[in-house]
């Protein structure tokens, strides 16, 4: 991977301690980006492991671990200021933090809960993390990006099938809302030099959102590392002018020139 793609870019990655967020944080840092890695204080041990992995690979100075809750506006604003204070600027936001279906309850007899069986608190928590959280983070960072005339916002979404699948409330609808926001925000930021795109694994990913009890053979899942090539390109200057798109990570062909890989894996976001 060409380190030059990430040189000089400062990114905030939410949900950075595990899964897709961890893979993107380390992948971006390895490519030359400097990354403010944000996750809940309760994930401090896992976030420390991310920093340790960066140290082992020789780029510890490119990672800034931060504790914060994306659903709290003050935490998002503090993360932006911390990134600027440490690295001198902020250029990109990757909205990865999210709640999956693992907190909705176990699958019973091969079936998930119907929407009216979902606990109200679980619905509110999912919407707060998966929709309100990205909004608050984008709201905190966008003015800085617009002022400097260049920037990136990437929202991590899911497949259209999952958005409307039976038994996947509230996760599916929350990600549909985030994809709609991706399109709306890209239009709001048209002409500013700031792009907004969506990225998804392209299938069930090997993260804690897919419990081992449901899928024992983890090799059958999409591995988090597939997110790295597209996110490095999306946050680079090579993706100037690309906005309002969705990219499927597993369809990204690393054997192609990145621009060609983007055309292959990308399409218009929304419906």
N, C-alpha and C positions, 0 to 999 in steps of 0.2 A: 504494500500500500504506500502510495506516495505521501511522505510526511508533509510535503509542501502544500498539500490541499488544506491542511489544518493550521498552517503557520499563521500566527497572529490572531486567530479566532478565539474569543472567549465565550464559552457556552455555559448555561445553567441547565443541568439535567435533573429533573425531579424523579423521585422513586429510584434513586441511583444505587441503593444498597444491594438490590437483588435482581435476578432475572434479566429482562431486557434492558432495564436501566443500568445495571452493572456492566453488561456487555457494551452498551453504547458509551458509557463513561470511560471505560478503559480503552475502547477502540478509538474514540476521539482523541484522548490524551496521547495514545501511541502515534496517531497520525499528525500530532503537532499542536492540537488544540489545548487550551487551558480550560479546565472544567471545574465549575462550582457544583459539587455533587451534593444534592439536597435530599434528605430523607428524614423521617420521624426520629425524634430522640430515642424512641424505643428500639430503633434499628441501629443504634450506635455501634454495637459489636460488629454487625455485618458491614457497616460503612467503614469501620476501621480496617476490615479485611480488604476492602477495595483499595484503600490507601496503601496497605501493606503490599498488595499485588502490584500496584504502580511502582512502589519502591523497588521491588524485586526486578521489575522490567526496566528500571533506570529512568523513570520519568515522574518521580514522586512530586517534584516541584510544580507539575502541571495539574495537580489535583488539590482542590480545597474542599474538604468534607464540611458540610453544614447541617445542623439540626434545625428542622422546621416543619411546619404543617401547611400544606398548600391551601387548606381550607381557611386559613387565618391570614387575612390581608396583610397584617403587620409582619408576619413571618416571610411572606413573599417579597415585600418591600425591603426587608432586612437582608434577604438573600441577594437581591440585586445590588444593594449598596455594598455588601461584603465582597461580591465578585469584583466590583469596580475598585474597591479599596485595595484588594489583593493584586489584581491583574491590570488595573488601570483603565478598564473598559468592559463593556458587555456587548456582544454582537448577536447572541442566539439564545433561544429557549427551546428546550425539548420537554414537552409535557408528557411524561411517562407515568407519573404516580397515578395509581388507580386501585379500585377495589373490584375484584372479580366475583365469581359465583361461590367461591369457597366459604364465604361468610354467610351465605343464604341458608345453608343447611345441607345435610347429606342427601344424596340421590337414593330414593326409596323405590325398590322394585323396578329399577331402571328408569325412573321418572323423577324429574325435578318438580318443585312446587309450581302450581299455577299462580298467575300474577296476584290473585285475590288471597292466596295463602301466604304471600310474602309479608313479613313483619314490617310495619310502618317505619320503624327505626332503621331497618336494613335498607329500605328504599331511600330514605332521606340521607343516610350515610353514603350510599353509592352515588347519588346525584351530587352530593356535596363534594365528594372527592373527584369524581370523573367528569363533572361539568363545571361546577363552581370553582374548583381548584385550578384547572387550566385557565379559566377566565381571569381569576384573580392574579395568577402569575403573569399572564399576557398583559393584563392591565398595568401591572407594575413595571414591566420591561419595555413595552411598546413606545412610550414617550422617549426613552433613551435612544431606541433604534431609529425612530422617525427623526429625531434631532440630528443624528449623525448621518442620516440619509442612506443607511444600509443596515440590513439585519435579517434574521431568520427566526421564524416560529415554526416548529414542527410538532404536530399533535399525533400521539400514538393512538390509533383507532383499532377497529377489528373488521372482519369480513362482513359484507352485506348480509350473508346468510345468518351469521351469529346475531346481528342487530335485530332481526325479526324472528329468531327461532323460538319455538314454544319452550316454555320453561326457563328462558334466559332473561326474565325480568328480575332485577332492574338493570343488569349489566348491558344487555343488548340495546335497550332504548337510550341508556346514558351515552354509549359510544356513538349512536346515531346522532344524538344532539351535538356531540363534539365534532363529528364530521360536518354537520350543517354549519357549526360555528367556524370551522376551517374555511369554508367557502365564503361566508359572510365577512370574516375578518380579512380575507385576501382582497375582497372588493373594497373594504374600508381603507386598506393600506395601498391600494393601487397607485402607482406613480411616486411612491415615497422611497423606493429602493428596498423596502422590507417585504419579504415574501412569507406566505403562510401555506404550508402543505401538510398532508397527512401521510403517515407511514404505518404499515401494519405487517406482522410476520407473514400472514398468508395461510394460517392454519393454527391449530392448537399448539401452543409453544411449551417448551420444557421449562416451566416456571411453577411456582407454588400455587398459581391460579388453577392448575390442573393437578388435583390431588393424586398421589401415588395409588390410592385405593381405586381410582377410576381408570388410570392408565399405568400399569406396572412396567411395561416396556418403554422406557423414556426415549429410546432410539427411534421410535415411531413418530415422535413429536418434532416440530420445527425447533431447531436449536437457536438460542439467543444470539449466537455469533452472526447469523444471517443479517441482523440489523445493522452491522457495522459498515459495510461498504456503502449502502445507500445513505446512512445518516452522515457519514464523512462528506460525501458529495453534496448532499442537500445543504450542509452548513458551510460549504466552501463558496468561493467566488465563481467557480465554474457553473454554478446553478443560477446565476443571475437571470432574472426575468421569468423563472419557473415558479408559478404560484397558482393556488387553487387546485392543486393536483393531489392524487393519492398514489402511493407507491407500495407495491407488494414485495417485501424483502426477499421472500424465497424465490421470486422470479427474476431477481437481479443477477445477471450473468457476469461474474467477475472476469470472464475471459474476453469480454467486450470492452471497448473504450467506454468509460463511465457515461458519457453522453448517450451512447447507443444503448447501454444497459438501462439507463433511465427511461428511454423511449419504450423499451421492451417491457419494463416493469411498471410503467406509469399509465395513468388515465385521468380523466377529469374527475375531481372529487364531487361528491353529492350524487344526485339521482337524475 
